[in-house]
C-alpha cells in the first residue's frame, strides 16, 4: 500500500477505511468488524470514525475490530461541534476512548465549525495532546477562510468532501493545503448512493483499465499530491478492489475524459459538505 507522510514522519496508508453508517444496525455488527479487520490485512490501516456516527456505535465497532491490532492501526475520530468547548472536548474524548477501547487517539478532528471559538477548541486539543490522550489534532469541513482563521501549523489535516462530481476544493483550498504540506483527507470519495459510479465517463475509463468505477474514482482523487481517501465498505470484494486502487495510474486521456464529464471549478465555490 502506498503511504503519505505527515509532518512528524508518520506514514499513513493513502487508502483508509471510513465508518459512517457503521454501528447503526446490530445485526450487521459482526460483518462490519470482519470488514474492518480484512481492510487492515489489506494494508488500509487508517480507520476514520466519529462520535457522531451512530452516536458512538461506529466507535464501538471500530474498538472491537482493532482489539489486539491497535499497534497496526492509525485511528482517527472526531468531536461534535457542540462538544468543542474547553470542558466539552476532554469529556467527549474520554467517551470516545472508552468506546474505542484505547488509551490514545492518533488524530482527533473537529467535525465542523460550531458555536465555540476556534482558539478554545485548539486549547482543549493541545491539552489532550499534553496529557497523551491524542497524538495530533486537525479539522474537518473547513473552508479556506476557516483555515486562515485557524492560523496554526499544528493542524495535522483537513478532512473534506472530494470526488469527481464534487471538486470545488481544487480551486483554492486544496492548493493552499498542498502549499502548507497539510494532507487532505477525502471523505465520500465514491460519492453517495452509487450514482457517481454508474456515470458513463467513470464506466468508460474503468473499462479501459479492466478495473471497476470505484477504483477509478479513488485513483482520480489520489492523483493529487497530499490527498488520501477513506471509502467505507463492508464487502470483501469491494475491500480488495479499494486497496488495489492505489496501484492504478490514470492516463492523460483518462483524466481528460473525466474533466469533460466533471469540469474542474472555474471560480471559488462554497465548501461542499454532507
N, C-alpha and C positions, 0 to 999 in steps of 0.2 A: 504494500500500500504506500502510495506517495505521502509525503508529510509536508507540513507547513510549520515553520519555526517561529515561535513567539520571541519577543524581545529578550526574555530571560533565558533563551536557549532551549526551551521545552518544545519537543516535536509533536505535532498533532496530526492525526490521520486526516487527509483532506476531505474524506467522506466519513461522516459520523452517522449517528442514529438519533432521529427525533422520536419523541414520545407523546406528542399531542394526541389526545383521544385515547391513549392507553389508560388503563385503570378505571374505565367507565363501566365496563361490563364484567362482573365477577366470573362469568362463565368463560371469558377469554383470557383470564389472568395467566393460566399456565402456558397458553400459546404465546402470549406476549413475553413471558420470562424466557421461554425457549428461543424465541426470535432474537431477543437482545443478546443472549449468550452465543447464538450462532453468528451474529454480527461481529461480536468480539473476536471469535475464532477466525473470521474472515479479514480481520485487521481494522474493522471500523470501531476503534476503541474509544472514540469520543462519543459520549452519550449526553444528550441535552434533554432536560426536563424543567419543570417549574412547579411552584406551589399552586399555581392556578389550574394546572392540568388535572381534571377530575378532583379538584380541591384536595390535592395531596395524594390521590390514588395512584397517579403515574409515578410519583417518587417512591411509593411503596413497592410498585412493580420493579422499578429500577433497583431498589435496595435488595430485593430477593434475587434479581438477575446477577448482581455483581458480588453476591456473597461468595467469599473465598476467591474472588477475582479482582478485588479492589486495586491491587497494585498494577494491574494491566489497563486500567480504565482512567480516562480523563473525564471527570464528572463536572457537568455544568448544570446549575439550577438558577432560578430567577425568583425575585421577590415582587409581590404585588405593589403597585404604586401606593395603595392606601396603607401599606405596611412600611413605607420607606422613610419613616421618621427616625429620629435619633434613638428613641426607645423601641420603635416597631421593628426595625431591621434586625437587631440581635434576637428578638423574640421569634421572628419569622424564621431566621436562620437556624435557631435551636430546634424548631419544629421540623424543618427540612432535614437537618442532620439526623434527627430521631427516626423519621420515616425512611431515610436512605440507609440507616444503619452504619453511618460512618462518623469519623471524628472531624473530618475536614472536607470542604468542597473545593475543587480545583479552580473553578471560575464561577463567580456569583454575579448575576446581572440584575439591574433594574429593568423590569419587564417593559415599561413605558413610562413616560413622564406623568406625574400626578401633581398633587397639591403641595407637596413638601419641597422646599428649596433644595437645589442640587447639592449645594455645599453641605447641607445637613445629612443627606444620604451618603455622600462621599465620606464625611467624617465617620459615620457609622460603619461603612465598609472598611475604612482604614483601621478602625478599632478592632474589627473582626480579624483583619489580617494580622495585626499585632498579637492578638490572642491565639493565633493558629487555627481559627475556625474556618477561614477561607485562605486560599493561596493568592488569588487575584480577583479583581472585580472588573466589571465592564457594564455596558448598557445594551439596550435593545430598543428598536423602533425610534432611534434618534436621528433627526434630520441634520443637515449641515449647521443650521443656526443653533440647534441644541448642542452640537459638538463644540462649536465655538464658545458657547456659554459655559459648557462643562470645563473647558480650558485647562485640562491636566493631562500630562503624558502618562499618568499612572493607569489610565483606562486601557484595558487589555484588548477589547474588541467591541464592535458594534454589530448586533445581530438584527438583520433586516430582511424584508421580503425581496426575493430576487429570483427571477426565472425568465425565459424568453419572452413571455407575454407581459411581464411587469419589470421593466428595466430602467425606470426613471432614475435610479441611483447612479447610472453611468454618466449622467450629465455633470454632476458636481460632487456628490457625496462620496462615491467610490473613488474617483481620482484623488480627493482630499485624503481619504483613509490610506490609500496606497502611498501617497507622498509622506504621510506620517509613519509609515511602516506598521500601521494598525490593521490586523486581519479583519476581514468582513465575514461574518457567519451568515450564510444564506439559508433562510427558512422557506418552506414551501417551494423548494427548487423544482418540484414536479407539478406545480400548480395545485389546484384543488378540484376534486370531483371528476378528474380524468379527461376533461375537455382538451386541455393542452396536449396531452399525449396522443390524442386522436387527430390532431391537426395535420393536414396533408404534408406540410413542409417538414415537420418532425418525422413523419412516417417515411417520407421520401429519403431524407438523409439517413435514417436508420437502415433502410433497405440497401443503400449504397455500401454500408459497412457490415451488413449481416448482423446488425445489432437491434436493440429494442429502443423505441422512442424515449423511454425513461433514461436509458444510458446516454442518449444524445443530449437530452436536457441537462443532465449532470455534467457531462463533458463540456457543454457550452458554458456553464457557469464557471467551471474550473479552468477555462481558457484564460481567465483574468488572474493576474498575479495577486496573491494575498487573499484569495477567496477560498473558503471551504464550505461544504454543503452538509445539511443534516436531514436527509429524507427519512421518512418513517415507513417501516414495513414490518409486517408480521408473517410474511411468506418467505419460506426458504428459497424458492426460485427467485423472487424479487431481490432478496438479500444478496444472493450471489451475483445477480445482474448489476445491482448497485455497486458492489465492491469492485467489479471488473471495469466499471465506467472510468475509473481513474487512469486506465491504460488506453482509453480511446482518444485519439487525436483527430480533431475535425480539420478538414482542408479549407483553403480559401473559398473554394466553390461551395462547400457546406455552409460556411459562415455567411456567404452572400445569399444563399437560399433562405437562410433563417432571418437575415436582415430584411429581405424582401417581404417576408411574412410578418415579421415583428420588428418594425423600424426602430432604430435607436432614437433616444429622445433628442429633439432639436432645440429644446428650451428647458429651463428649470421647471420641475413639477413638484407638487406637494408629495411628501413621502407616502408611499402606498403601504397599507397595513392590513392585516387580517386578525 
